[in-house]
Amino acid sequence: MEQEVKETACNIANAFCDALNYLGDVSYAILPRNLAHDLGDLKKSFLGGVRDAVDKEIAWIDERVAGGDKLREEWARRCQHERPTEGAEPISSV
């Protein structure tokens, strides 16, 4: 019974994807051939630019995280350097 439900769900999903693919094909088929190809090239070019922008943003994030790690380590070294050594006598006013 469970297997039948999974198969039915897969069949519905496949039918839905097939319908979307058909609509996509129709959206280009109604255009003249040259215009359809030019539009496809334009969309691919735009998405390539978006991909480049996303790649640059990801690289920028990686650089900032690495810079944050370096700063955190530097701050930790400064804190250890500025702490008095253990066992040192406190300065008392006599």
PDB file with one MODEL, atoms N, CA, C and O in Angstrom:
MODEL        1
ATOM      1  N   MET A   1       0.826  -1.195   0.000  1.00  0.00           N
ATOM      2  CA  MET A   1       0.000   0.000   0.000  1.00  0.00           C
ATOM      3  C   MET A   1       0.873   1.263   0.000  1.00  0.00           C
ATOM      4  O   MET A   1       0.630   2.197  -0.764  1.00  0.00           O
ATOM      5  N   GLU A   2       1.876   1.275   0.856  1.00  0.00           N
ATOM      6  CA  GLU A   2       2.768   2.439   0.959  1.00  0.00           C
ATOM      7  C   GLU A   2       3.518   2.669  -0.351  1.00  0.00           C
ATOM      8  O   GLU A   2       3.716   3.809  -0.771  1.00  0.00           O
ATOM      9  N   GLN A   3       3.931   1.584  -0.985  1.00  0.00           N
ATOM     10  CA  GLN A   3       4.636   1.674  -2.257  1.00  0.00           C
ATOM     11  C   GLN A   3       3.733   2.268  -3.330  1.00  0.00           C
ATOM     12  O   GLN A   3       4.190   3.052  -4.162  1.00  0.00           O
ATOM     13  N   GLU A   4       2.464   1.904  -3.317  1.00  0.00           N
ATOM     14  CA  GLU A   4       1.512   2.439  -4.294  1.00  0.00           C
ATOM     15  C   GLU A   4       1.334   3.935  -4.123  1.00  0.00           C
ATOM     16  O   GLU A   4       1.217   4.666  -5.107  1.00  0.00           O
ATOM     17  N   VAL A   5       1.315   4.399  -2.870  1.00  0.00           N
ATOM     18  CA  VAL A   5       1.177   5.832  -2.590  1.00  0.00           C
ATOM     19  C   VAL A   5       2.395   6.575  -3.122  1.00  0.00           C
ATOM     20  O   VAL A   5       2.259   7.634  -3.735  1.00  0.00           O
ATOM     21  N   LYS A   6       3.589   6.025  -2.891  1.00  0.00           N
ATOM     22  CA  LYS A   6       4.813   6.657  -3.389  1.00  0.00           C
ATOM     23  C   LYS A   6       4.822   6.713  -4.910  1.00  0.00           C
ATOM     24  O   LYS A   6       5.193   7.730  -5.496  1.00  0.00           O
ATOM     25  N   GLU A   7       4.415   5.625  -5.547  1.00  0.00           N
ATOM     26  CA  GLU A   7       4.380   5.596  -7.005  1.00  0.00           C
ATOM     27  C   GLU A   7       3.376   6.598  -7.551  1.00  0.00           C
ATOM     28  O   GLU A   7       3.634   7.263  -8.555  1.00  0.00           O
ATOM     29  N   THR A   8       2.224   6.705  -6.883  1.00  0.00           N
ATOM     30  CA  THR A   8       1.210   7.662  -7.317  1.00  0.00           C
ATOM     31  C   THR A   8       1.735   9.092  -7.187  1.00  0.00           C
ATOM     32  O   THR A   8       1.529   9.916  -8.078  1.00  0.00           O
ATOM     33  N   ALA A   9       2.405   9.379  -6.086  1.00  0.00           N
ATOM     34  CA  ALA A   9       2.972  10.712  -5.882  1.00  0.00           C
ATOM     35  C   ALA A   9       4.034  11.005  -6.943  1.00  0.00           C
ATOM     36  O   ALA A   9       4.093  12.116  -7.471  1.00  0.00           O
ATOM     37  N   CYS A  10       4.861  10.027  -7.253  1.00  0.00           N
ATOM     38  CA  CYS A  10       5.890  10.218  -8.285  1.00  0.00           C
ATOM     39  C   CYS A  10       5.248  10.440  -9.649  1.00  0.00           C
ATOM     40  O   CYS A  10       5.701  11.279 -10.426  1.00  0.00           O
ATOM     41  N   ASN A  11       4.203   9.692  -9.931  1.00  0.00           N
ATOM     42  CA  ASN A  11       3.509   9.845 -11.208  1.00  0.00           C
ATOM     43  C   ASN A  11       2.889  11.239 -11.321  1.00  0.00           C
ATOM     44  O   ASN A  11       2.938  11.857 -12.385  1.00  0.00           O
ATOM     45  N   ILE A  12       2.314  11.727 -10.240  1.00  0.00           N
ATOM     46  CA  ILE A  12       1.721  13.073 -10.243  1.00  0.00           C
ATOM     47  C   ILE A  12       2.813  14.117 -10.444  1.00  0.00           C
ATOM     48  O   ILE A  12       2.651  15.045 -11.237  1.00  0.00           O
ATOM     49  N   ALA A  13       3.922  13.968  -9.730  1.00  0.00           N
ATOM     50  CA  ALA A  13       5.032  14.919  -9.862  1.00  0.00           C
ATOM     51  C   ALA A  13       5.591  14.896 -11.282  1.00  0.00           C
ATOM     52  O   ALA A  13       5.889  15.947 -11.850  1.00  0.00           O
ATOM     53  N   ASN A  14       5.732  13.711 -11.849  1.00  0.00           N
ATOM     54  CA  ASN A  14       6.238  13.606 -13.223  1.00  0.00           C
ATOM     55  C   ASN A  14       5.279  14.251 -14.214  1.00  0.00           C
ATOM     56  O   ASN A  14       5.711  14.921 -15.152  1.00  0.00           O
ATOM     57  N   ALA A  15       3.984  14.052 -14.012  1.00  0.00           N
ATOM     58  CA  ALA A  15       2.995  14.655 -14.898  1.00  0.00           C
ATOM     59  C   ALA A  15       3.039  16.179 -14.794  1.00  0.00           C
ATOM     60  O   ALA A  15       2.915  16.880 -15.798  1.00  0.00           O
ATOM     61  N   PHE A  16       3.213  16.676 -13.592  1.00  0.00           N
ATOM     62  CA  PHE A  16       3.298  18.124 -13.373  1.00  0.00           C
ATOM     63  C   PHE A  16       4.539  18.686 -14.066  1.00  0.00           C
ATOM     64  O   PHE A  16       4.467  19.714 -14.740  1.00  0.00           O
ATOM     65  N   CYS A  17       5.667  18.012 -13.900  1.00  0.00           N
ATOM     66  CA  CYS A  17       6.911  18.461 -14.561  1.00  0.00           C
ATOM     67  C   CYS A  17       6.773  18.408 -16.079  1.00  0.00           C
ATOM     68  O   CYS A  17       7.233  19.307 -16.782  1.00  0.00           O
ATOM     69  N   ASP A  18       6.141  17.357 -16.575  1.00  0.00           N
ATOM     70  CA  ASP A  18       5.922  17.254 -18.021  1.00  0.00           C
ATOM     71  C   ASP A  18       5.075  18.416 -18.525  1.00  0.00           C
ATOM     72  O   ASP A  18       5.341  18.970 -19.592  1.00  0.00           O
ATOM     73  N   ALA A  19       4.046  18.784 -17.749  1.00  0.00           N
ATOM     74  CA  ALA A  19       3.178  19.901 -18.147  1.00  0.00           C
ATOM     75  C   ALA A  19       3.958  21.209 -18.167  1.00  0.00           C
ATOM     76  O   ALA A  19       3.800  22.013 -19.086  1.00  0.00           O
ATOM     77  N   LEU A  20       4.794  21.425 -17.164  1.00  0.00           N
ATOM     78  CA  LEU A  20       5.613  22.647 -17.132  1.00  0.00           C
ATOM     79  C   LEU A  20       6.595  22.674 -18.303  1.00  0.00           C
ATOM     80  O   LEU A  20       6.793  23.715 -18.929  1.00  0.00           O
ATOM     81  N   ASN A  21       7.199  21.540 -18.590  1.00  0.00           N
ATOM     82  CA  ASN A  21       8.114  21.480 -19.728  1.00  0.00           C
ATOM     83  C   ASN A  21       7.382  21.788 -21.035  1.00  0.00           C
ATOM     84  O   ASN A  21       7.902  22.501 -21.893  1.00  0.00           O
ATOM     85  N   TYR A  22       6.179  21.247 -21.176  1.00  0.00           N
ATOM     86  CA  TYR A  22       5.400  21.503 -22.391  1.00  0.00           C
ATOM     87  C   TYR A  22       5.071  22.985 -22.516  1.00  0.00           C
ATOM     88  O   TYR A  22       5.181  23.561 -23.598  1.00  0.00           O
ATOM     89  N   LEU A  23       4.663  23.607 -21.395  1.00  0.00           N
ATOM     90  CA  LEU A  23       4.368  25.045 -21.428  1.00  0.00           C
ATOM     91  C   LEU A  23       5.611  25.848 -21.789  1.00  0.00           C
ATOM     92  O   LEU A  23       5.528  26.832 -22.525  1.00  0.00           O
ATOM     93  N   GLY A  24       6.752  25.433 -21.277  1.00  0.00           N
ATOM     94  CA  GLY A  24       8.004  26.102 -21.630  1.00  0.00           C
ATOM     95  C   GLY A  24       8.315  25.968 -23.114  1.00  0.00           C
ATOM     96  O   GLY A  24       8.738  26.923 -23.766  1.00  0.00           O
ATOM     97  N   ASP A  25       8.096  24.762 -23.633  1.00  0.00           N
ATOM     98  CA  ASP A  25       8.320  24.546 -25.068  1.00  0.00           C
ATOM     99  C   ASP A  25       7.375  25.411 -25.893  1.00  0.00           C
ATOM    100  O   ASP A  25       7.781  25.996 -26.897  1.00  0.00           O
ATOM    101  N   VAL A  26       6.116  25.492 -25.471  1.00  0.00           N
ATOM    102  CA  VAL A  26       5.120  26.287 -26.191  1.00  0.00           C
ATOM    103  C   VAL A  26       5.507  27.759 -26.187  1.00  0.00           C
ATOM    104  O   VAL A  26       5.328  28.464 -27.180  1.00  0.00           O
ATOM    105  N   SER A  27       6.046  28.218 -25.042  1.00  0.00           N
ATOM    106  CA  SER A  27       6.388  29.640 -24.946  1.00  0.00           C
ATOM    107  C   SER A  27       7.457  30.042 -25.957  1.00  0.00           C
ATOM    108  O   SER A  27       7.504  31.200 -26.370  1.00  0.00           O
ATOM    109  N   TYR A  28       8.312  29.110 -26.360  1.00  0.00           N
ATOM    110  CA  TYR A  28       9.310  29.394 -27.396  1.00  0.00           C
ATOM    111  C   TYR A  28       8.787  29.058 -28.783  1.00  0.00           C
ATOM    112  O   TYR A  28       9.174  29.701 -29.759  1.00  0.00           O
ATOM    113  N   ALA A  29       7.914  28.061 -28.888  1.00  0.00           N
ATOM    114  CA  ALA A  29       7.400  27.636 -30.187  1.00  0.00           C
ATOM    115  C   ALA A  29       6.511  28.706 -30.828  1.00  0.00           C
ATOM    116  O   ALA A  29       6.408  28.775 -32.053  1.00  0.00           O
ATOM    117  N   ILE A  30       5.873  29.535 -30.005  1.00  0.00           N
ATOM    118  CA  ILE A  30       4.986  30.559 -30.577  1.00  0.00           C
ATOM    119  C   ILE A  30       5.760  31.722 -31.164  1.00  0.00           C
ATOM    120  O   ILE A  30       5.195  32.548 -31.882  1.00  0.00           O
ATOM    121  N   LEU A  31       7.035  31.793 -30.869  1.00  0.00           N
ATOM    122  CA  LEU A  31       7.878  32.874 -31.385  1.00  0.00           C
ATOM    123  C   LEU A  31       8.534  32.436 -32.693  1.00  0.00           C
ATOM    124  O   LEU A  31       8.728  31.242 -32.921  1.00  0.00           O
ATOM    125  N   PRO A  32       8.870  33.381 -33.537  1.00  0.00           N
ATOM    126  CA  PRO A  32       9.672  33.022 -34.710  1.00  0.00           C
ATOM    127  C   PRO A  32      11.007  32.428 -34.260  1.00  0.00           C
ATOM    128  O   PRO A  32      11.536  32.796 -33.211  1.00  0.00           O
ATOM    129  N   ARG A  33      11.542  31.514 -35.055  1.00  0.00           N
ATOM    130  CA  ARG A  33      12.751  30.764 -34.682  1.00  0.00           C
ATOM    131  C   ARG A  33      13.894  31.677 -34.232  1.00  0.00           C
ATOM    132  O   ARG A  33      14.470  31.454 -33.167  1.00  0.00           O
ATOM    133  N   ASN A  34      14.229  32.687 -35.013  1.00  0.00           N
ATOM    134  CA  ASN A  34      15.351  33.575 -34.673  1.00  0.00           C
ATOM    135  C   ASN A  34      15.092  34.304 -33.365  1.00  0.00           C
ATOM    136  O   ASN A  34      15.992  34.438 -32.535  1.00  0.00           O
ATOM    137  N   LEU A  35      13.862  34.774 -33.178  1.00  0.00           N
ATOM    138  CA  LEU A  35      13.522  35.492 -31.948  1.00  0.00           C
ATOM    139  C   LEU A  35      13.586  34.557 -30.744  1.00  0.00           C
ATOM    140  O   LEU A  35      14.058  34.948 -29.677  1.00  0.00           O
ATOM    141  N   ALA A  36      13.115  33.332 -30.913  1.00  0.00           N
ATOM    142  CA  ALA A  36      13.162  32.354 -29.818  1.00  0.00           C
ATOM    143  C   ALA A  36      14.604  32.084 -29.397  1.00  0.00           C
ATOM    144  O   ALA A  36      14.912  32.026 -28.207  1.00  0.00           O
ATOM    145  N   HIS A  37      15.485  31.919 -30.389  1.00  0.00           N
ATOM    146  CA  HIS A  37      16.898  31.658 -30.073  1.00  0.00           C
ATOM    147  C   HIS A  37      17.561  32.887 -29.456  1.00  0.00           C
ATOM    148  O   HIS A  37      18.355  32.757 -28.524  1.00  0.00           O
ATOM    149  N   ASP A  38      17.247  34.059 -29.957  1.00  0.00           N
ATOM    150  CA  ASP A  38      17.804  35.289 -29.389  1.00  0.00           C
ATOM    151  C   ASP A  38      17.331  35.479 -27.949  1.00  0.00           C
ATOM    152  O   ASP A  38      18.108  35.868 -27.077  1.00  0.00           O
ATOM    153  N   LEU A  39      16.056  35.201 -27.712  1.00  0.00           N
ATOM    154  CA  LEU A  39      15.527  35.327 -26.345  1.00  0.00           C
ATOM    155  C   LEU A  39      16.190  34.322 -25.412  1.00  0.00           C
ATOM    156  O   LEU A  39      16.530  34.648 -24.275  1.00  0.00           O
ATOM    157  N   GLY A  40      16.371  33.103 -25.900  1.00  0.00           N
ATOM    158  CA  GLY A  40      17.066  32.089 -25.095  1.00  0.00           C
ATOM    159  C   GLY A  40      18.487  32.512 -24.767  1.00  0.00           C
ATOM    160  O   GLY A  40      18.943  32.346 -23.636  1.00  0.00           O
ATOM    161  N   ASP A  41      19.192  33.060 -25.760  1.00  0.00           N
ATOM    162  CA  ASP A  41      20.561  33.539 -25.531  1.00  0.00           C
ATOM    163  C   ASP A  41      20.583  34.691 -24.528  1.00  0.00           C
ATOM    164  O   ASP A  41      21.465  34.767 -23.673  1.00  0.00           O
ATOM    165  N   LEU A  42      19.595  35.590 -24.646  1.00  0.00           N
ATOM    166  CA  LEU A  42      19.516  36.714 -23.714  1.00  0.00           C
ATOM    167  C   LEU A  42      19.290  36.230 -22.287  1.00  0.00           C
ATOM    168  O   LEU A  42      19.930  36.707 -21.349  1.00  0.00           O
ATOM    169  N   LYS A  43      18.379  35.281 -22.133  1.00  0.00           N
ATOM    170  CA  LYS A  43      18.108  34.739 -20.789  1.00  0.00           C
ATOM    171  C   LYS A  43      19.346  34.051 -20.215  1.00  0.00           C
ATOM    172  O   LYS A  43      19.673  34.224 -19.041  1.00  0.00           O
ATOM    173  N   LYS A  44      20.038  33.260 -21.062  1.00  0.00           N
ATOM    174  CA  LYS A  44      21.245  32.578 -20.586  1.00  0.00           C
ATOM    175  C   LYS A  44      22.325  33.579 -20.206  1.00  0.00           C
ATOM    176  O   LYS A  44      23.037  33.384 -19.222  1.00  0.00           O
ATOM    177  N   SER A  45      22.446  34.644 -20.980  1.00  0.00           N
ATOM    178  CA  SER A  45      23.437  35.678 -20.678  1.00  0.00           C
ATOM    179  C   SER A  45      23.112  36.355 -19.346  1.00  0.00           C
ATOM    180  O   SER A  45      23.992  36.577 -18.514  1.00  0.00           O
ATOM    181  N   PHE A  46      21.841  36.674 -19.167  1.00  0.00           N
ATOM    182  CA  PHE A  46      21.421  37.304 -17.911  1.00  0.00           C
ATOM    183  C   PHE A  46      21.693  36.386 -16.726  1.00  0.00           C
ATOM    184  O   PHE A  46      22.242  36.818 -15.712  1.00  0.00           O
ATOM    185  N   LEU A  47      21.309  35.123 -16.856  1.00  0.00           N
ATOM    186  CA  LEU A  47      21.524  34.180 -15.755  1.00  0.00           C
ATOM    187  C   LEU A  47      23.006  33.940 -15.500  1.00  0.00           C
ATOM    188  O   LEU A  47      23.410  33.701 -14.362  1.00  0.00           O
ATOM    189  N   GLY A  48      23.825  34.001 -16.562  1.00  0.00           N
ATOM    190  CA  GLY A  48      25.272  33.894 -16.369  1.00  0.00           C
ATOM    191  C   GLY A  48      25.805  35.063 -15.565  1.00  0.00           C
ATOM    192  O   GLY A  48      26.687  34.892 -14.723  1.00  0.00           O
ATOM    193  N   GLY A  49      25.268  36.266 -15.822  1.00  0.00           N
ATOM    194  CA  GLY A  49      25.659  37.435 -15.037  1.00  0.00           C
ATOM    195  C   GLY A  49      25.228  37.309 -13.590  1.00  0.00           C
ATOM    196  O   GLY A  49      25.962  37.693 -12.679  1.00  0.00           O
ATOM    197  N   VAL A  50      24.034  36.769 -13.380  1.00  0.00           N
ATOM    198  CA  VAL A  50      23.557  36.546 -12.004  1.00  0.00           C
ATOM    199  C   VAL A  50      24.461  35.537 -11.311  1.00  0.00           C
ATOM    200  O   VAL A  50      24.812  35.709 -10.144  1.00  0.00           O
ATOM    201  N   ARG A  51      24.838  34.482 -12.034  1.00  0.00           N
ATOM    202  CA  ARG A  51      25.720  33.465 -11.456  1.00  0.00           C
ATOM    203  C   ARG A  51      27.059  34.088 -11.057  1.00  0.00           C
ATOM    204  O   ARG A  51      27.586  33.802  -9.982  1.00  0.00           O
ATOM    205  N   ASP A  52      27.610  34.948 -11.936  1.00  0.00           N
ATOM    206  CA  ASP A  52      28.875  35.614 -11.621  1.00  0.00           C
ATOM    207  C   ASP A  52      28.737  36.474 -10.373  1.00  0.00           C
ATOM    208  O   ASP A  52      29.621  36.481  -9.517  1.00  0.00           O
ATOM    209  N   ALA A  53      27.622  37.204 -10.272  1.00  0.00           N
ATOM    210  CA  ALA A  53      27.404  38.058  -9.106  1.00  0.00           C
ATOM    211  C   ALA A  53      27.288  37.206  -7.843  1.00  0.00           C
ATOM    212  O   ALA A  53      27.835  37.565  -6.800  1.00  0.00           O
ATOM    213  N   VAL A  54      26.586  36.090  -7.932  1.00  0.00           N
ATOM    214  CA  VAL A  54      26.448  35.200  -6.768  1.00  0.00           C
ATOM    215  C   VAL A  54      27.802  34.610  -6.393  1.00  0.00           C
ATOM    216  O   VAL A  54      28.132  34.529  -5.210  1.00  0.00           O
ATOM    217  N   ASP A  55      28.586  34.199  -7.382  1.00  0.00           N
ATOM    218  CA  ASP A  55      29.920  33.657  -7.100  1.00  0.00           C
ATOM    219  C   ASP A  55      30.801  34.693  -6.404  1.00  0.00           C
ATOM    220  O   ASP A  55      31.532  34.365  -5.469  1.00  0.00           O
ATOM    221  N   LYS A  56      30.728  35.944  -6.863  1.00  0.00           N
ATOM    222  CA  LYS A  56      31.516  37.011  -6.226  1.00  0.00           C
ATOM    223  C   LYS A  56      31.036  37.259  -4.799  1.00  0.00           C
ATOM    224  O   LYS A  56      31.848  37.492  -3.904  1.00  0.00           O
ATOM    225  N   GLU A  57      29.733  37.212  -4.585  1.00  0.00           N
ATOM    226  CA  GLU A  57      29.184  37.403  -3.236  1.00  0.00           C
ATOM    227  C   GLU A  57      29.633  36.275  -2.315  1.00  0.00           C
ATOM    228  O   GLU A  57      29.977  36.514  -1.157  1.00  0.00           O
ATOM    229  N   ILE A  58      29.629  35.055  -2.824  1.00  0.00           N
ATOM    230  CA  ILE A  58      30.079  33.915  -2.025  1.00  0.00           C
ATOM    231  C   ILE A  58      31.557  34.062  -1.684  1.00  0.00           C
ATOM    232  O   ILE A  58      31.957  33.808  -0.548  1.00  0.00           O
ATOM    233  N   ALA A  59      32.369  34.469  -2.652  1.00  0.00           N
ATOM    234  CA  ALA A  59      33.800  34.683  -2.389  1.00  0.00           C
ATOM    235  C   ALA A  59      33.993  35.785  -1.362  1.00  0.00           C
ATOM    236  O   ALA A  59      34.849  35.671  -0.485  1.00  0.00           O
ATOM    237  N   TRP A  60      33.199  36.863  -1.462  1.00  0.00           N
ATOM    238  CA  TRP A  60      33.310  37.967  -0.502  1.00  0.00           C
ATOM    239  C   TRP A  60      32.970  37.480   0.900  1.00  0.00           C
ATOM    240  O   TRP A  60      33.647  37.839   1.863  1.00  0.00           O
ATOM    241  N   ILE A  61      31.924  36.663   1.020  1.00  0.00           N
ATOM    242  CA  ILE A  61      31.544  36.117   2.330  1.00  0.00           C
ATOM    243  C   ILE A  61      32.673  35.255   2.880  1.00  0.00           C
ATOM    244  O   ILE A  61      33.022  35.372   4.055  1.00  0.00           O
ATOM    245  N   ASP A  62      33.250  34.388   2.045  1.00  0.00           N
ATOM    246  CA  ASP A  62      34.358  33.541   2.496  1.00  0.00           C
ATOM    247  C   ASP A  62      35.528  34.385   3.000  1.00  0.00           C
ATOM    248  O   ASP A  62      36.136  34.064   4.021  1.00  0.00           O
ATOM    249  N   GLU A  63      35.840  35.466   2.280  1.00  0.00           N
ATOM    250  CA  GLU A  63      36.932  36.351   2.695  1.00  0.00           C
ATOM    251  C   GLU A  63      36.609  37.036   4.017  1.00  0.00           C
ATOM    252  O   GLU A  63      37.492  37.178   4.862  1.00  0.00           O
ATOM    253  N   ARG A  64      35.370  37.461   4.214  1.00  0.00           N
ATOM    254  CA  ARG A  64      34.995  38.126   5.453  1.00  0.00           C
ATOM    255  C   ARG A  64      35.053  37.157   6.631  1.00  0.00           C
ATOM    256  O   ARG A  64      35.499  37.526   7.717  1.00  0.00           O
ATOM    257  N   VAL A  65      34.606  35.921   6.420  1.00  0.00           N
ATOM    258  CA  VAL A  65      34.657  34.921   7.488  1.00  0.00           C
ATOM    259  C   VAL A  65      36.107  34.640   7.862  1.00  0.00           C
ATOM    260  O   VAL A  65      36.436  34.555   9.045  1.00  0.00           O
ATOM    261  N   ALA A  66      36.979  34.494   6.861  1.00  0.00           N
ATOM    262  CA  ALA A  66      38.399  34.267   7.129  1.00  0.00           C
ATOM    263  C   ALA A  66      39.006  35.469   7.849  1.00  0.00           C
ATOM    264  O   ALA A  66      39.800  35.305   8.776  1.00  0.00           O
ATOM    265  N   GLY A  67      38.631  36.685   7.420  1.00  0.00           N
ATOM    266  CA  GLY A  67      39.114  37.883   8.103  1.00  0.00           C
ATOM    267  C   GLY A  67      38.628  37.946   9.537  1.00  0.00           C
ATOM    268  O   GLY A  67      39.364  38.369  10.429  1.00  0.00           O
ATOM    269  N   GLY A  68      37.394  37.528   9.764  1.00  0.00           N
ATOM    270  CA  GLY A  68      36.863  37.483  11.126  1.00  0.00           C
ATOM    271  C   GLY A  68      37.627  36.503  11.996  1.00  0.00           C
ATOM    272  O   GLY A  68      37.877  36.770  13.172  1.00  0.00           O
ATOM    273  N   ASP A  69      38.001  35.362  11.414  1.00  0.00           N
ATOM    274  CA  ASP A  69      38.798  34.384  12.167  1.00  0.00           C
ATOM    275  C   ASP A  69      40.140  34.974  12.570  1.00  0.00           C
ATOM    276  O   ASP A  69      40.583  34.794  13.704  1.00  0.00           O
ATOM    277  N   LYS A  70      40.792  35.680  11.646  1.00  0.00           N
ATOM    278  CA  LYS A  70      42.091  36.295  11.950  1.00  0.00           C
ATOM    279  C   LYS A  70      41.954  37.342  13.041  1.00  0.00           C
ATOM    280  O   LYS A  70      42.772  37.395  13.960  1.00  0.00           O
ATOM    281  N   LEU A  71      40.913  38.186  12.946  1.00  0.00           N
ATOM    282  CA  LEU A  71      40.704  39.200  13.985  1.00  0.00           C
ATOM    283  C   LEU A  71      40.441  38.568  15.344  1.00  0.00           C
ATOM    284  O   LEU A  71      40.972  39.025  16.356  1.00  0.00           O
ATOM    285  N   ARG A  72      39.619  37.514  15.373  1.00  0.00           N
ATOM    286  CA  ARG A  72      39.311  36.837  16.620  1.00  0.00           C
ATOM    287  C   ARG A  72      40.577  36.290  17.263  1.00  0.00           C
ATOM    288  O   ARG A  72      40.765  36.398  18.475  1.00  0.00           O
ATOM    289  N   GLU A  73      41.459  35.690  16.429  1.00  0.00           N
ATOM    290  CA  GLU A  73      42.725  35.167  16.951  1.00  0.00           C
ATOM    291  C   GLU A  73      43.610  36.296  17.469  1.00  0.00           C
ATOM    292  O   GLU A  73      44.254  36.162  18.509  1.00  0.00           O
ATOM    293  N   GLU A  74      43.639  37.407  16.739  1.00  0.00           N
ATOM    294  CA  GLU A  74      44.434  38.558  17.169  1.00  0.00           C
ATOM    295  C   GLU A  74      43.920  39.093  18.502  1.00  0.00           C
ATOM    296  O   GLU A  74      44.705  39.397  19.399  1.00  0.00           O
ATOM    297  N   TRP A  75      42.598  39.207  18.626  1.00  0.00           N
ATOM    298  CA  TRP A  75      42.018  39.696  19.882  1.00  0.00           C
ATOM    299  C   TRP A  75      42.322  38.743  21.040  1.00  0.00           C
ATOM    300  O   TRP A  75      42.582  39.183  22.160  1.00  0.00           O
ATOM    301  N   ALA A  76      42.288  37.435  20.766  1.00  0.00           N
ATOM    302  CA  ALA A  76      42.594  36.455  21.811  1.00  0.00           C
ATOM    303  C   ALA A  76      44.050  36.587  22.258  1.00  0.00           C
ATOM    304  O   ALA A  76      44.348  36.496  23.449  1.00  0.00           O
ATOM    305  N   ARG A  77      44.968  36.804  21.285  1.00  0.00           N
ATOM    306  CA  ARG A  77      46.384  36.990  21.649  1.00  0.00           C
ATOM    307  C   ARG A  77      46.558  38.253  22.492  1.00  0.00           C
ATOM    308  O   ARG A  77      47.303  38.245  23.472  1.00  0.00           O
ATOM    309  N   ARG A  78      45.875  39.338  22.114  1.00  0.00           N
ATOM    310  CA  ARG A  78      45.982  40.586  22.874  1.00  0.00           C
ATOM    311  C   ARG A  78      45.459  40.414  24.292  1.00  0.00           C
ATOM    312  O   ARG A  78      46.049  40.915  25.250  1.00  0.00           O
ATOM    313  N   CYS A  79      44.345  39.700  24.415  1.00  0.00           N
ATOM    314  CA  CYS A  79      43.774  39.494  25.756  1.00  0.00           C
ATOM    315  C   CYS A  79      44.730  38.696  26.628  1.00  0.00           C
ATOM    316  O   CYS A  79      44.889  39.010  27.807  1.00  0.00           O
ATOM    317  N   GLN A  80      45.372  37.668  26.074  1.00  0.00           N
ATOM    318  CA  GLN A  80      46.316  36.873  26.856  1.00  0.00           C
ATOM    319  C   GLN A  80      47.554  37.687  27.197  1.00  0.00           C
ATOM    320  O   GLN A  80      48.127  37.520  28.273  1.00  0.00           O
ATOM    321  N   HIS A  81      47.974  38.565  26.293  1.00  0.00           N
ATOM    322  CA  HIS A  81      49.153  39.387  26.530  1.00  0.00           C
ATOM    323  C   HIS A  81      48.882  40.424  27.615  1.00  0.00           C
ATOM    324  O   HIS A  81      49.770  40.735  28.409  1.00  0.00           O
ATOM    325  N   GLU A  82      47.682  40.954  27.654  1.00  0.00           N
ATOM    326  CA  GLU A  82      47.347  42.020  28.602  1.00  0.00           C
ATOM    327  C   GLU A  82      46.968  41.497  29.979  1.00  0.00           C
ATOM    328  O   GLU A  82      46.933  42.273  30.933  1.00  0.00           O
ATOM    329  N   ARG A  83      46.680  40.198  30.113  1.00  0.00           N
ATOM    330  CA  ARG A  83      46.326  39.638  31.421  1.00  0.00           C
ATOM    331  C   ARG A  83      47.574  39.543  32.289  1.00  0.00           C
ATOM    332  O   ARG A  83      48.650  39.202  31.796  1.00  0.00           O
ATOM    333  N   PRO A  84      47.438  39.841  33.567  1.00  0.00           N
ATOM    334  CA  PRO A  84      48.606  39.655  34.451  1.00  0.00           C
ATOM    335  C   PRO A  84      48.878  38.164  34.606  1.00  0.00           C
ATOM    336  O   PRO A  84      47.972  37.336  34.517  1.00  0.00           O
ATOM    337  N   THR A  85      50.128  37.848  34.834  1.00  0.00           N
ATOM    338  CA  THR A  85      50.487  36.438  35.016  1.00  0.00           C
ATOM    339  C   THR A  85      49.917  35.943  36.323  1.00  0.00           C
ATOM    340  O   THR A  85      49.771  36.699  37.284  1.00  0.00           O
ATOM    341  N   GLU A  86      49.597  34.666  36.346  1.00  0.00           N
ATOM    342  CA  GLU A  86      49.031  34.095  37.564  1.00  0.00           C
ATOM    343  C   GLU A  86      50.079  34.060  38.656  1.00  0.00           C
ATOM    344  O   GLU A  86      51.268  33.883  38.388  1.00  0.00           O
ATOM    345  N   GLY A  87      49.648  34.221  39.840  1.00  0.00           N
ATOM    346  CA  GLY A  87      50.551  34.180  40.977  1.00  0.00           C
ATOM    347  C   GLY A  87      51.210  35.514  41.272  1.00  0.00           C
ATOM    348  O   GLY A  87      51.959  35.625  42.243  1.00  0.00           O
ATOM    349  N   ALA A  88      50.958  36.505  40.479  1.00  0.00           N
ATOM    350  CA  ALA A  88      51.542  37.809  40.731  1.00  0.00           C
ATOM    351  C   ALA A  88      50.817  38.445  41.904  1.00  0.00           C
ATOM    352  O   ALA A  88      49.605  38.305  42.061  1.00  0.00           O
ATOM    353  N   GLU A  89      51.561  39.122  42.692  1.00  0.00           N
ATOM    354  CA  GLU A  89      50.996  39.781  43.862  1.00  0.00           C
ATOM    355  C   GLU A  89      50.254  41.048  43.441  1.00  0.00           C
ATOM    356  O   GLU A  89      50.765  41.834  42.643  1.00  0.00           O
ATOM    357  N   PRO A  90      49.081  41.239  43.965  1.00  0.00           N
ATOM    358  CA  PRO A  90      48.385  42.505  43.658  1.00  0.00           C
ATOM    359  C   PRO A  90      49.111  43.650  44.303  1.00  0.00           C
ATOM    360  O   PRO A  90      49.727  43.491  45.357  1.00  0.00           O
ATOM    361  N   ILE A  91      49.045  44.793  43.685  1.00  0.00           N
ATOM    362  CA  ILE A  91      49.671  45.979  44.228  1.00  0.00           C
ATOM    363  C   ILE A  91      48.811  46.466  45.381  1.00  0.00           C
ATOM    364  O   ILE A  91      47.618  46.723  45.225  1.00  0.00           O
ATOM    365  N   SER A  92      49.442  46.587  46.544  1.00  0.00           N
ATOM    366  CA  SER A  92      48.671  47.059  47.695  1.00  0.00           C
ATOM    367  C   SER A  92      49.179  48.413  48.122  1.00  0.00           C
ATOM    368  O   SER A  92      50.365  48.721  48.001  1.00  0.00           O
ATOM    369  N   SER A  93      48.287  49.194  48.609  1.00  0.00           N
ATOM    370  CA  SER A  93      48.707  50.513  49.090  1.00  0.00           C
ATOM    371  C   SER A  93      48.973  50.422  50.567  1.00  0.00           C
ATOM    372  O   SER A  93      48.048  50.251  51.361  1.00  0.00           O
ATOM    373  N   VAL A  94      50.197  50.531  50.937  1.00  0.00           N
ATOM    374  CA  VAL A  94      50.597  50.465  52.338  1.00  0.00           C
ATOM    375  C   VAL A  94      50.935  51.815  52.847  1.00  0.00           C
ATOM    376  O   VAL A  94      51.297  51.961  54.015  1.00  0.00           O
TER     377      VAL A  94
ENDMDL
END
